[in-house]
Amino acid sequence: MPATLTRSKGLSEVGFALADATRLVRAVFDARMKRAGLRGSTWRVLAYLHRSDGKTQTQLADLLEVSRAAVGQMVDQLEAANFVRRRPDPHDARCWRVYLSEGARGVLPGLQQGAHELEEELFSGFSPRELDELTRLVGKLRQSALSMAPHSTEEV
């Protein structure tokens, strides 16, 4: 570790503040998504499926960094609410693939708009320059963490 980092008394404060900010943003986001019958974790399932529909529950568990049982419960909830549907994998009878339902495709634009509005509210106190710098720094931190992760994946 560079000497400048080991001497910085605020380094652990940065990590704590980042974790705390993430927790608070998720809490606000969860409260907003609750109006649509979703939680942050189930919203993330929909977001991953929107990017690449037809993922297996194991793939979703890896992306969300939760157990397959936890993803199974999320998919159960989303399926009961008509957001997703499961289909058997045509090449592997042991697994199921998860797809967005037509109902989800109809409400997803509104959910994305709500997420965008929340982002605008959260970042309204930042100048464009500050937001660019924050984006750059968080991206740099993400790359550093990805390089150290035991199972690095660009999709996370």
C-alpha positions as CSV (number, residue, x, y, z in Angstrom):
1,M,0.0,0.0,0.0
2,P,1.4,3.4,-0.9
3,A,2.7,5.4,2.1
4,T,0.2,8.2,1.4
5,L,-2.7,5.8,2.0
6,T,-1.4,4.3,5.2
7,R,-0.8,7.7,6.7
8,S,-4.2,9.0,5.7
9,K,-6.3,9.1,8.9
10,G,-9.5,9.5,6.8
11,L,-9.1,6.3,4.7
12,S,-11.2,4.1,6.9
13,E,-13.7,7.0,7.1
14,V,-14.0,6.9,3.3
15,G,-14.8,3.2,3.3
16,F,-17.4,3.6,6.1
17,A,-19.0,6.6,4.4
18,L,-19.2,4.8,1.1
19,A,-20.8,1.7,2.7
20,D,-23.2,3.9,4.7
21,A,-24.2,6.0,1.6
22,T,-24.8,2.7,-0.3
23,R,-27.0,1.4,2.5
24,L,-29.0,4.7,2.7
25,V,-29.5,4.9,-1.1
26,R,-30.7,1.3,-1.1
27,A,-33.2,2.1,1.7
28,V,-34.6,5.1,-0.2
29,F,-34.7,3.0,-3.4
30,D,-36.5,0.1,-1.7
31,A,-39.1,2.6,-0.3
32,R,-39.7,3.9,-3.8
33,M,-39.9,0.5,-5.4
34,K,-42.3,-0.7,-2.8
35,R,-45.0,1.4,-4.5
36,A,-44.7,-1.0,-7.4
37,G,-44.7,-4.1,-5.3
38,L,-40.9,-4.5,-5.5
39,R,-37.9,-4.4,-3.3
40,G,-34.4,-3.3,-4.3
41,S,-33.2,-6.9,-4.6
42,T,-36.2,-7.9,-6.8
43,W,-35.7,-4.7,-8.9
44,R,-32.1,-5.8,-9.5
45,V,-33.4,-9.2,-10.8
46,L,-35.6,-7.3,-13.3
47,A,-32.7,-5.0,-14.3
48,Y,-30.4,-7.9,-15.0
49,L,-33.1,-9.6,-17.0
50,H,-33.7,-6.4,-18.9
51,R,-30.0,-6.3,-19.9
52,S,-29.9,-10.1,-20.7
53,D,-33.2,-12.0,-20.6
54,G,-33.3,-15.7,-19.9
55,K,-30.6,-16.0,-17.2
56,T,-30.5,-19.1,-15.0
57,Q,-31.3,-18.7,-11.3
58,T,-27.6,-19.6,-10.6
59,Q,-26.4,-16.8,-12.9
60,L,-28.8,-14.4,-11.1
61,A,-27.5,-15.6,-7.7
62,D,-23.9,-14.9,-8.8
63,L,-24.8,-11.5,-10.1
64,L,-26.7,-10.5,-7.0
65,E,-24.2,-12.2,-4.7
66,V,-26.8,-14.1,-2.9
67,S,-27.6,-17.8,-2.5
68,R,-29.6,-19.8,-5.1
69,A,-32.3,-20.3,-2.5
70,A,-32.6,-16.5,-2.0
71,V,-32.8,-16.0,-5.8
72,G,-35.4,-18.8,-5.9
73,Q,-37.5,-16.9,-3.3
74,M,-37.1,-13.6,-5.3
75,V,-38.1,-15.3,-8.5
76,D,-41.1,-16.9,-6.8
77,Q,-42.3,-13.5,-5.6
78,L,-41.7,-11.9,-9.0
79,E,-43.5,-14.8,-10.7
80,A,-46.5,-14.5,-8.4
81,A,-46.7,-10.8,-9.2
82,N,-46.5,-11.6,-12.9
83,F,-43.1,-9.8,-13.5
84,V,-41.2,-12.9,-14.6
85,R,-41.8,-16.5,-15.9
86,R,-39.6,-19.5,-15.7
87,R,-39.0,-21.8,-18.6
88,P,-37.0,-25.0,-18.7
89,D,-33.5,-24.7,-20.3
90,P,-33.7,-26.3,-23.7
91,H,-30.2,-27.7,-23.3
92,D,-30.1,-28.6,-19.7
93,A,-33.1,-30.2,-18.0
94,R,-31.7,-29.5,-14.5
95,C,-32.0,-25.8,-14.7
96,W,-34.6,-23.2,-15.4
97,R,-34.2,-19.9,-17.2
98,V,-36.0,-16.7,-16.0
99,Y,-37.6,-14.3,-18.5
100,L,-39.4,-11.0,-18.1
101,S,-43.1,-11.3,-18.6
102,E,-45.1,-9.2,-20.9
103,G,-46.5,-7.5,-17.8
104,A,-43.0,-6.5,-16.7
105,R,-42.1,-5.2,-20.1
106,G,-45.2,-2.9,-19.8
107,V,-44.2,-1.5,-16.4
108,L,-40.5,-1.5,-16.8
109,P,-40.3,1.9,-18.5
110,G,-42.2,3.5,-15.6
111,L,-39.9,1.8,-13.1
112,Q,-36.8,3.0,-15.0
113,Q,-38.2,6.5,-15.1
114,G,-38.7,6.3,-11.3
115,A,-35.2,5.1,-10.8
116,H,-33.9,8.0,-13.0
117,E,-35.9,10.5,-11.0
118,L,-34.5,9.2,-7.8
119,E,-30.9,9.5,-9.2
120,E,-31.7,13.1,-10.2
121,E,-32.9,13.9,-6.7
122,L,-29.9,12.2,-5.0
123,F,-27.3,14.0,-7.2
124,S,-29.1,17.3,-7.4
125,G,-26.6,18.8,-4.9
126,F,-23.6,18.0,-7.2
127,S,-22.3,20.2,-10.0
128,P,-21.8,18.6,-13.3
129,R,-18.0,18.7,-12.7
130,E,-18.4,17.0,-9.3
131,L,-20.7,14.3,-10.7
132,D,-18.2,13.6,-13.5
133,E,-15.4,13.3,-10.9
134,L,-17.5,11.1,-8.6
135,T,-18.3,8.9,-11.6
136,R,-14.7,8.6,-12.5
137,L,-13.6,7.9,-8.9
138,V,-16.3,5.3,-8.3
139,G,-15.4,3.6,-11.6
140,K,-11.7,3.5,-10.6
141,L,-12.7,2.0,-7.2
142,R,-14.9,-0.5,-9.0
143,Q,-12.1,-1.6,-11.3
144,S,-9.7,-2.0,-8.3
145,A,-12.3,-4.1,-6.5
146,L,-13.0,-6.2,-9.6
147,S,-9.3,-6.9,-10.0
148,M,-9.2,-8.3,-6.5
149,A,-12.5,-10.2,-6.5
150,P,-12.1,-14.0,-6.4
151,H,-14.6,-14.4,-9.2
152,S,-14.3,-11.2,-11.1
153,T,-17.1,-10.5,-13.6
154,E,-17.6,-7.4,-15.7
155,E,-21.4,-7.9,-15.5
156,V,-21.6,-7.3,-11.7
